[in-house]
Amino acid sequence: MKRFIQGEHRGQSTLHPESMDDYVADTNHEQHAGKLRRYAQQFDMGVLMANHGGRSGAYQSAGRSAFWAPGGEPVVAAPGTGNALVIASKAASGWRGEVLAVEVAVPRF
């Protein structure tokens, strides 16, 4: 018995955008957020945007991770940059969300 699917090679995807324009920065956050909200509306599914909230090399990311419920209703969003955890959950009464501030200890060498 083989443990892996045999057949045609399906290639490998990447977790990194193909161009700098695809990173979510303050200058294009609304464009990306709008696209993700439309995905939630069009496909009637929950959509999560997990976005780095700070500087990465010479690039400044927007942060503002968010979740849209199926149908496109915004549930929760981080307010901006910094360390935060965005949590969305569904109960009998509907979707709810919360943002938790996260303390990050930087080791000293």
C-alpha positions as CSV (number, residue, x, y, z in Angstrom):
1,M,0.0,0.0,0.0
2,K,1.4,3.4,-1.0
3,R,1.1,6.3,1.3
4,F,1.2,9.1,-1.3
5,I,-1.0,9.9,-4.3
6,Q,0.6,8.8,-7.5
7,G,0.1,10.6,-10.8
8,E,0.7,13.8,-12.4
9,H,2.9,16.4,-10.7
10,R,0.7,19.2,-9.5
11,G,3.5,21.7,-8.8
12,Q,4.0,23.6,-5.5
13,S,2.3,26.8,-4.4
14,T,4.1,29.5,-2.5
15,L,3.1,31.4,0.6
16,H,4.8,34.6,-0.6
17,P,3.1,37.0,-3.0
18,E,4.5,37.2,-6.5
19,S,5.0,40.9,-6.4
20,M,5.3,43.6,-3.7
21,D,1.9,45.0,-4.8
22,D,0.3,41.8,-3.4
23,Y,1.5,42.6,0.2
24,V,-1.1,44.3,2.3
25,A,0.2,47.7,3.3
26,D,-1.6,50.9,4.4
27,T,-1.6,52.1,0.8
28,N,-3.6,49.1,-0.5
29,H,-5.3,47.7,2.6
30,E,-8.8,48.8,1.6
31,Q,-8.4,47.2,-1.9
32,H,-7.4,43.9,-0.4
33,A,-10.0,44.0,2.4
34,G,-12.7,44.7,-0.2
35,K,-11.6,41.8,-2.4
36,L,-11.7,39.4,0.6
37,R,-15.1,40.7,1.7
38,R,-16.4,40.0,-1.9
39,Y,-15.0,36.5,-1.7
40,A,-17.1,35.9,1.5
41,Q,-20.1,37.3,-0.3
42,Q,-19.7,35.5,-3.6
43,F,-18.8,32.1,-2.2
44,D,-20.8,32.4,1.0
45,M,-17.9,31.3,3.2
46,G,-15.9,32.7,6.1
47,V,-12.7,34.5,5.0
48,L,-9.8,35.3,7.3
49,M,-7.0,37.7,6.5
50,A,-4.0,37.1,8.7
51,N,-1.6,40.0,8.1
52,H,1.8,40.8,9.6
53,G,1.5,43.9,11.8
54,G,4.7,45.8,11.4
55,R,8.0,46.4,9.6
56,S,9.6,43.5,7.7
57,G,12.9,44.7,6.3
58,A,12.3,47.9,4.3
59,Y,8.6,47.1,4.0
60,Q,5.8,48.3,6.4
61,S,2.8,45.9,6.6
62,A,-0.6,47.2,7.5
63,G,-1.6,44.7,10.1
64,R,-5.4,44.9,10.6
65,S,-6.0,41.1,10.4
66,A,-9.7,40.5,10.0
67,F,-12.5,38.0,9.5
68,W,-15.7,38.2,7.4
69,A,-18.6,35.9,8.0
70,P,-20.2,33.9,5.1
71,G,-22.2,36.5,3.2
72,G,-19.5,39.2,3.7
73,E,-20.4,40.7,7.1
74,P,-17.3,42.0,8.9
75,V,-17.0,40.2,12.3
76,V,-13.7,41.4,13.8
77,A,-10.5,43.3,12.8
78,A,-7.3,44.2,14.5
79,P,-7.0,48.0,14.8
80,G,-3.6,48.3,13.1
81,T,0.0,47.3,13.5
82,G,1.4,45.5,16.6
83,N,1.0,42.1,18.0
84,A,-2.6,40.9,18.2
85,L,-4.6,37.7,17.9
86,V,-7.9,38.0,16.0
87,I,-10.5,35.4,17.1
88,A,-13.8,34.6,15.3
89,S,-16.2,32.0,16.5
90,K,-19.7,31.0,15.6
91,A,-22.4,30.2,18.2
92,A,-26.1,29.6,17.9
93,S,-26.7,33.3,18.1
94,G,-24.3,34.1,15.2
95,W,-20.7,35.1,14.7
96,R,-18.7,37.0,17.2
97,G,-15.1,38.2,17.4
98,E,-12.5,39.6,19.6
99,V,-8.9,41.0,19.4
100,L,-6.4,40.1,22.0
101,A,-3.2,42.0,22.5
102,V,-0.2,39.7,22.6
103,E,3.0,40.4,24.5
104,V,6.1,39.2,22.7
105,A,9.3,38.8,24.7
106,V,12.4,39.4,22.6
107,P,15.3,37.3,23.8
108,R,18.5,39.2,24.5
109,F,21.7,37.6,23.3
